Amino acid sequence: MLQSIGGVVFLFWAYNVLNFIIKGDFMNSLMDMKVGDVAFVANINLDGAIYQRLGDLGITPGTKIECVQKSPLGDPVAYMVRGAVIALRSETAAGVLVTPEVSP
C-alpha cells in the first residue's frame, strides 16, 4: 500500500513539473480558483487541527476539487469535494495548493 501511495505522489510531482515546463502553470491555492474551475489538491500547507479537519473532510493530496460558488463578499467559498459541498474561509483555502485539471 505504501509503495503505491509513493507512486501516486511521484506521478503527481511529475505532472506538476511537466505542466510548469510546458504551460508555466504550477500550483495555485484554492483562493485563486474561479467558479467552475476544477483542480487537484497538490499539497496542504496548514498545521494542527485545521490540517486534520481538512483530512476528515476528504481534502487530501490528489483529491479532485471544484469551485462551485463564491459568497457576495468573497468569503467563504464553496467547493465540491468527493460529492459533498464544503465551504472554506479564505485563510484556510490559501493553505491548500492545487494544480489545474488539464482538458484533453
Secondary structure as UniProt FT lines:
FT   HELIX           2..23
FT   STRAND          28..29
FT   HELIX           30..32
FT   TURN            35..36
FT   STRAND          38..44
FT   HELIX           48..56
FT   TURN            57..58
FT   TURN            61..62
FT   STRAND          64..70
FT   TURN            72..73
FT   STRAND          77..81
FT   TURN            82..83
FT   STRAND          84..88
FT   HELIX           90..93
FT   TURN            94..95
FT   STRAND          96..100
//
